[in-house]
Amino acid sequence: MKNKIKEIFNSLPADYSKHTVRDLSVLTASIFAETYAWTFAELFSIKFSSNFWAVNGSLVNFYRSEGEHNNLDKVLGEKVISNDLSFTQKMADKLIADTDWLNNFIKEKNNVELFLNNKDELINRYRIFFACHQAVYWSGDYASKVSESKETKAKVKVLQKAYQYNEMVVPSMEKYFRDLGINNYLYDELGSKEKFAERYIGIFFINKRRELLNKEEMQELENLIESRQQVSKNIKELKGIIVSKGQYVGKVKLIKDLNKLDQVVKGDVLVTFMTRPQFNPVLKNVGAIITDDGGALCHAAILAREFNIPTVVGTKIATKVLKDGDMVEVDANNGLVKILK
């Protein structure tokens, strides 16, 4: 087992790292893994040599090459900047159309039999949706950072509107899969008579070849990847991306599990991997937001600007460094977070 995992690990580029943590099912992870394996190449001629989805029950850790992901941002972002508004509008319209199609599907195919009779179409459309969802987000994020022109700002607004339109698709699909009792299946297991409870499984793609890892193999590979990125215990200041200016001093509430959102109280400094629509009921009451992931178009950024909450996203290590009860100063005017005690 260890030789297999070490062989996989040794094949990975040095910049391979955890990209995000999401509350996703096995089924969704198995579909999105193929988006990175070949759909980006099919739609945008952008290749990823490998991608790894570690399903830990109800949470999924997603790993990829940072350089390859930065290339996706740049290629699509430069296309948005260099082409006229119609190019951007076409991207946005495609995402909106896919959103409408998926929402209609889950309303109309509301039982297992109807789903299974139409699953191939759904899986393909969901895979493409995710590619367009990522393209809209990351191209807009890149464009907003490298160009201040009026034309680019207008394009970013179009992308942001489309991204907000589709933000409930993944949560809605996850609920749909759970309601049908198919959330713990890989997409190619659908229709089998085998029953799956909560699963711990690694889905690893390299050069379009899929490897399925058991719990021990998955955790071994995660440990090897994360051993490259040890975080110092002496860090007193974090840097991130400014998305909503302001300053705030308060206590950290670290949320890694959506089931603990009810622990967030008014005035807390919310620290998490990345906010999602499920966070909406508590966001307007927090004093500040700090996230590992995200950029100018992310969910946290949009809500923070709406509610005027000082917010720093994209710190990469906030959830590893900050603990419940830490007193911090969030200086969102300069993208800094200082640990006071």
HELIX and SHEET records of a PDB file:
HELIX    1   1 LYS A    2  ASN A   10  1                                   9    
HELIX    2   2 VAL A   26  GLU A   34  1                                   9    
HELIX    3   3 THR A   35  THR A   39  3                                   5    
HELIX    4   4 PHE A   40  PHE A   44  1                                   5    
HELIX    5   5 GLU A   66  SER A   82  1                                  17    
HELIX    6   6 LEU A   85  GLU A  108  1                                  24    
HELIX    7   7 VAL A  112  ASN A  117  1                                   6    
HELIX    8   8 LYS A  119  VAL A  146  1                                  28    
HELIX    9   9 LYS A  150  TYR A  165  1                                  16    
HELIX   10  10 VAL A  169  LEU A  180  1                                  12    
HELIX   11  11 TYR A  187  GLU A  189  5                                   3    
HELIX   12  12 LYS A  215  SER A  227  1                                  13    
HELIX   13  13 LEU A  258  GLN A  263  5                                   6    
HELIX   14  14 PRO A  277  PHE A  279  5                                   3    
HELIX   15  15 ASN A  280  LEU A  283  1                                   4    
HELIX   16  16 HIS A  299  PHE A  307  1                                   9    
HELIX   17  17 ALA A  318  VAL A  321  1                                   4    
SHEET    1   A 5 TYR A  16  ARG A  22  0                                        
SHEET    2   A 5 LEU A  59  SER A  65 -1                                        
SHEET    3   A 5 SER A  50  ASN A  56 -1                                        
SHEET    4   A 5 TYR A 200  ILE A 206 -1                                        
SHEET    5   A 5 ARG A 209  LEU A 213 -1                                        
SHEET    1   B 8 GLU A 237  LYS A 239  0                                        
SHEET    2   B 8 LEU A 336  ILE A 339 -1                                        
SHEET    3   B 8 MET A 327  ASP A 331 -1                                        
SHEET    4   B 8 GLN A 247  ILE A 255 -1                                        
SHEET    5   B 8 VAL A 269  THR A 272  1                                        
SHEET    6   B 8 ALA A 288  THR A 291  1                                        
SHEET    7   B 8 THR A 311  VAL A 313  1                                        
SHEET    8   B 8 ILE A 241  SER A 244 -1                                        
END                                                                             
